[in-house]
Structures are given as C-alpha cells and as structure tokens.
Amino acid sequence: MIRSSGFTTKVRPQITGWQPIAKLAGEVQVTRDLGSNLLSWILGCVLILFRLFSIGKLCFGFYLEGLLLAVLAIASALVISLLMPKPAEWQAN
C-alpha cells in the first residue's frame, strides 16, 4: 500500500499523472494550475535574465537596449503578479 496521503494533502500536485494516487489518498483538493505555474516559472526566468542584461547594457552605455530590456522585465513582473493567486484563494494547510 502506498502511504501518500500526507504528501498529497500538503503539496496538492497537479491531478494529471497523480490521479491513481489521489484516489488512494482519499479526499484531496484537486489542483489544475500546471499551465499558469509553468508560465509563471518561465516569466520569472525572463524577469531575472532581462533585468541582469538590462543592468549590464546600461552600465556599458547601450541605453536603448538597456531600457528595452528593463521594460520587458517590468512587463514580465506585472504578468507574474496577475497570475498569482489572490489572498482569498490562499489556503493554510
């Protein structure tokens, strides 16, 4: 027997691929947010890299490219903030 109920209730993984284990665990809240989580992860990588390269471009005098990268970094940060769950959707386990 698989003892996974503690893991699935705390972590609440995406139901795709975890359906058989979720059935064994019993009543576990189903999550279907893999797409938004992956998009947030990619945008977070874009945010860090564009901000890094923006600072480098600005330091070396490439102001137009640096500002463009800074604007793109800010745009990715705004999209991440829109994708984050609202405080009413948070759950304490």
C-alpha positions as CSV (number, residue, x, y, z in Angstrom):
1,M,0.0,0.0,0.0
2,I,1.2,3.5,-0.9
3,R,1.4,5.9,2.0
4,S,1.0,9.2,0.2
5,S,-1.9,10.9,1.8
6,G,0.3,13.2,3.8
7,F,2.3,14.2,0.7
8,T,-0.7,14.8,-1.5
9,T,-2.7,16.8,1.1
10,K,0.3,19.1,1.8
11,V,1.7,19.5,-1.7
12,R,-1.5,19.1,-3.7
13,P,0.2,18.2,-7.0
14,Q,-1.4,18.7,-10.4
15,I,-4.0,16.0,-10.9
16,T,-2.6,14.9,-14.3
17,G,-0.5,11.8,-13.6
18,W,-1.4,11.7,-9.9
19,Q,-5.0,10.5,-10.3
20,P,-4.4,6.9,-9.1
21,I,-2.5,8.1,-6.0
22,A,-5.1,10.8,-5.4
23,K,-7.8,8.1,-5.3
24,L,-5.8,6.2,-2.7
25,A,-5.3,9.3,-0.6
26,G,-9.0,9.9,-0.3
27,E,-10.4,13.4,-0.1
28,V,-7.7,15.7,-1.6
29,Q,-8.4,19.0,-3.2
30,V,-7.7,18.8,-6.9
31,T,-5.5,21.4,-8.5
32,R,-5.3,22.2,-12.2
33,D,-2.9,25.0,-12.3
34,L,0.1,23.5,-14.0
35,G,-0.2,25.8,-17.0
36,S,-0.2,29.0,-15.0
37,N,2.6,27.7,-12.8
38,L,4.8,26.9,-15.8
39,L,4.1,30.3,-17.3
40,S,5.0,32.0,-14.1
41,W,8.2,30.0,-13.9
42,I,9.2,31.0,-17.4
43,L,8.3,34.6,-16.8
44,G,10.4,34.5,-13.6
45,C,13.4,33.3,-15.6
46,V,12.8,36.1,-18.2
47,L,12.4,38.7,-15.4
48,I,15.8,37.7,-13.8
49,L,17.7,37.4,-17.1
50,F,16.3,40.6,-18.7
51,R,16.9,42.6,-15.5
52,L,20.5,41.3,-15.4
53,F,21.2,42.1,-19.0
54,S,19.5,45.4,-18.7
55,I,21.8,46.5,-15.9
56,G,24.8,45.3,-18.0
57,K,23.7,47.2,-21.1
58,L,23.1,50.4,-19.1
59,C,26.5,50.1,-17.4
60,F,28.2,49.8,-20.8
61,G,26.3,52.7,-22.4
62,F,23.8,50.8,-24.5
63,Y,20.9,52.9,-23.2
64,L,18.2,52.0,-25.7
65,E,18.8,48.3,-25.4
66,G,19.1,48.5,-21.6
67,L,15.8,50.4,-21.4
68,L,14.1,48.0,-23.7
69,L,15.2,45.0,-21.6
70,A,14.1,46.8,-18.4
71,V,10.6,47.4,-19.9
72,L,10.3,43.8,-20.8
73,A,11.5,42.7,-17.3
74,I,8.9,45.0,-15.8
75,A,6.2,43.6,-18.1
76,S,7.0,40.1,-17.1
77,A,6.8,41.0,-13.4
78,L,3.4,42.5,-14.0
79,V,2.2,39.4,-15.7
80,I,3.5,37.3,-12.9
81,S,1.7,39.4,-10.4
82,L,-1.6,38.9,-12.3
83,L,-1.1,35.2,-12.4
84,M,-0.5,34.9,-8.7
85,P,-3.5,33.7,-6.6
86,K,-5.3,36.3,-4.7
87,P,-5.2,36.3,-0.8
88,A,-8.7,35.0,-0.7
89,E,-7.6,31.9,-2.7
90,W,-4.7,31.1,-0.3
91,Q,-5.0,28.1,1.9
92,A,-3.2,27.2,5.1
93,N,-2.6,23.5,5.5
